[in-house]
Structure formats: C-alpha cells, structure tokens
C-alpha cells in the first residue's frame, strides 16, 4: 500500500499560489509569483527528494498540471526536471482530455477521489502531490492524505490563493513528526494525519 504525500510551499499567511516563478499563476491579479525562490535551501530539496525516491508517482490537479507541463519540459536538463519527466503523472480533471501533452501522464477519470484511493491500495510507492489545493482538500476530506510536508517561508504576502481557505476546508487533525529550520529562515514541517478529524 502506498502513501499520499502532500508537499507545499506556503507563506506565513498560508498563501500557496505561484511559488516557483513570476508568471506561474497570475489568477486574481496575483503579482507576487516566484516568492519561494528567495528562501530555497538544501534542507528543502532534501525533504522533497526523500519523498521522490526510490519510486514515486505524481498526483496533480488540472491547474497545477497545466502549469508544470508548460514549464518543466522546457527547462535545461537538471535532476528535478528529469525526475518530473520520467515519473508517472496522474491528473484530476473533468475538462482535460487524453492524450495529455506531457509524457507519462494519465487522467484519473470522473471519480478522482475513488481513483486515488485505488492507486493508494494498489501501488507501493509514494503518491506525491505538489500544489493542487482543490485536490488536496478533497483528498483530506476523504482521509486519503498520509503525510503533509509544509515548506513555510518567512513571508507575509497579504493576498493570494491559500492552501486552506476560510470556506471549503474539511476539518483535519495532524501530528507533527519532524521540523527543521533552514538557514534562510524557512521551516520544513512534516505532519502525519490522524485517524479521524476533530468531531469525526
């Protein structure tokens, strides 16, 4: 049985939108794209790399998949790009159609949550989620997230899409299993999900 592992860059006020580069996700007029680049640290790379080896698959929502598919295949060769190209990618979307443009990509179908539950049962490797806030909240609401790795940056942006907005977020109880401060002032916090949410 595999594990669903969520890895997210967050600001102190919970923003997850467009951490990677300036034009990654300008929805709602977001003008702070690329905010995570100023606090990258080997500790963060190690935390992500530990969950992307030796075997893993990638779970993505539609928006994150389209951003990744447009960006990563066009980058210069590097270990992260090569890993993303090679890995099996499963995409939650009701609007995209196969064949998907990025190699080794497949749609999860109309019942994405059910498909993820089946993958989790059938496959032994980590199923890693980057970004994909809507998918993450849906999976958490169905008890399908096993580990959450938050890369918390010492920034307050004041605007932007949040991982856990005020509405549409299911209750959840998490247990801290590791926390490491980086030289740049960011914190890598690793949580495991509890068996049941509060009141569940």
C-alpha positions in Angstrom: 0.0 0.0 0.0 1.3 3.4 -0.9 1.1 6.7 0.8 -0.3 10.0 -0.4 2.3 12.7 0.4 1.4 16.4 0.0 4.3 18.9 -0.4 3.5 22.6 -0.3 5.4 25.8 -0.3 3.5 28.2 2.0 3.9 31.8 3.3 3.2 32.5 6.9 -0.3 33.7 6.0 -1.0 30.5 4.2 -0.5 31.5 0.5 0.4 28.7 -1.9 -0.1 30.5 -5.2 2.7 30.7 -7.7 5.8 29.9 -5.5 8.0 29.0 -8.4 8.2 31.8 -11.0 6.7 35.3 -11.7 4.2 34.2 -14.3 3.3 30.8 -12.9 -0.2 31.6 -11.8 -1.5 35.2 -12.2 -5.1 34.4 -11.4 -7.0 37.1 -9.5 -4.2 39.6 -10.4 -1.6 37.9 -8.2 1.6 39.8 -8.6 4.0 38.0 -6.2 4.8 35.0 -8.3 8.2 33.4 -7.6 8.1 34.3 -3.9 9.6 30.9 -2.8 12.8 31.3 -4.7 14.3 33.8 -2.3 14.4 31.1 0.5 15.4 27.9 -1.3 17.7 25.8 0.8 19.3 22.3 0.6 17.2 21.2 3.5 14.0 21.8 1.4 15.5 19.9 -1.5 16.4 17.0 0.8 12.9 16.9 2.2 11.3 16.7 -1.2 13.9 14.3 -2.6 13.4 11.9 0.2 9.7 11.5 -0.9 10.6 11.4 -4.6 12.8 8.3 -4.3 13.4 5.5 -4.9 9.9 5.1 -6.5 7.1 7.5 -6.6 4.2 8.8 -8.7 2.9 12.3 -9.1 -0.7 13.4 -8.4 -1.8 16.8 -9.8 -4.9 18.9 -10.2 -5.7 20.4 -13.5 -4.2 23.9 -13.0 -1.0 22.6 -11.4 -0.6 20.0 -14.2 -1.0 22.6 -16.9 1.5 25.0 -15.3 4.0 22.1 -14.8 3.5 20.7 -18.3 4.1 24.2 -19.8 7.2 24.9 -17.7 9.3 21.9 -16.7 9.7 20.2 -20.1 11.3 23.4 -21.5 13.9 23.8 -18.8 17.6 22.9 -19.2 18.4 19.4 -18.1 18.7 19.0 -14.3 17.8 16.2 -11.9 14.4 17.7 -10.9 13.2 18.2 -14.5 14.4 14.7 -15.4 12.6 13.2 -12.4 9.4 15.0 -13.3 9.6 13.9 -17.0 10.2 10.3 -16.1 7.6 9.8 -13.3 4.1 8.6 -13.9 1.7 11.5 -13.6 -2.0 11.2 -12.6 -4.2 14.2 -13.2 -7.5 15.1 -11.6 -9.6 16.9 -14.2 -13.1 16.8 -15.7 -12.2 19.1 -18.6 -8.9 17.8 -19.9 -8.9 15.0 -22.5 -6.3 12.4 -23.4 -3.8 12.2 -24.8 -2.2 14.6 -22.3 0.7 16.7 -23.6 3.4 15.7 -21.0 4.9 12.2 -21.3 3.7 9.5 -18.8 0.5 11.5 -18.0 -2.9 9.9 -17.5 -6.3 11.2 -16.4 -7.8 9.9 -13.2 -11.3 10.0 -14.7 -14.6 11.4 -13.4 -14.2 9.9 -9.9 -10.7 11.3 -9.0 -11.0 10.5 -5.3 -12.0 6.9 -5.9 -9.2 6.6 -8.4 -6.6 7.9 -5.9 -8.0 5.5 -3.3 -7.4 2.6 -5.7 -3.9 3.8 -6.6 -3.0 4.1 -2.9 -4.2 0.5 -2.3 -2.6 -1.0 -5.4 0.8 0.7 -5.7 3.6 0.5 -3.1 5.3 3.9 -3.8 4.6 7.4 -2.6 1.9 9.3 -4.5 3.2 12.9 -4.2 1.1 16.0 -4.6 2.6 19.4 -5.4 0.3 22.5 -5.3 -3.2 21.3 -6.4 -5.1 22.9 -3.5 -8.5 21.8 -4.6 -7.3 18.2 -5.0 -5.5 18.3 -1.6 -8.6 19.5 0.2 -10.7 16.8 -1.5 -8.3 14.0 -0.6 -8.0 15.2 3.0 -11.8 15.3 3.3 -11.8 11.6 2.3 -9.0 10.5 4.6 -6.6 9.9 1.8 -3.6 12.0 2.8 -1.0 10.3 4.8 1.7 12.9 5.2 1.9 16.7 4.7 5.2 18.4 4.2 4.9 22.2 4.6 7.8 24.4 3.4 6.9 27.5 5.3 8.7 30.7 4.1 9.2 33.8 6.3 6.9 35.9 4.2 3.5 37.5 4.6 2.0 38.4 1.2 -1.4 39.6 2.2 -3.1 38.2 -0.9 -3.2 35.0 -3.0 -4.8 31.7 -3.0 -4.4 29.7 0.2 -4.0 26.0 0.8 -6.7 26.1 3.5 -9.2 29.0 2.7 -11.9 30.0 5.1 -14.5 28.1 3.2 -14.4 24.6 1.7 -11.7 23.2 4.0 -12.6 20.0 5.8 -11.6 19.6 9.4 -8.4 17.6 10.0 -6.1 16.7 12.8 -2.4 16.4 12.1 0.5 15.2 14.2 3.9 16.9 13.9 6.7 14.3 13.4 9.6 16.5 12.3 10.5 20.2 12.0 13.7 21.7 10.7 14.7 25.4 10.4 16.7 26.3 7.3 19.5 28.8 7.0 17.2 31.2 5.2 14.6 31.3 8.0 12.1 28.9 6.4 10.8 25.9 8.3 10.2 22.4 6.9 7.4 20.9 9.0 6.3 17.3 8.4 2.9 16.2 9.6 1.2 12.8 9.6 -2.6 12.7 9.5 -4.6 11.4 12.4 -7.1 8.6 12.0 -10.1 10.9 12.4 -10.7 14.6 12.2 -12.0 16.5 15.3 -15.6 15.5 15.8 -15.3 12.9 13.1 
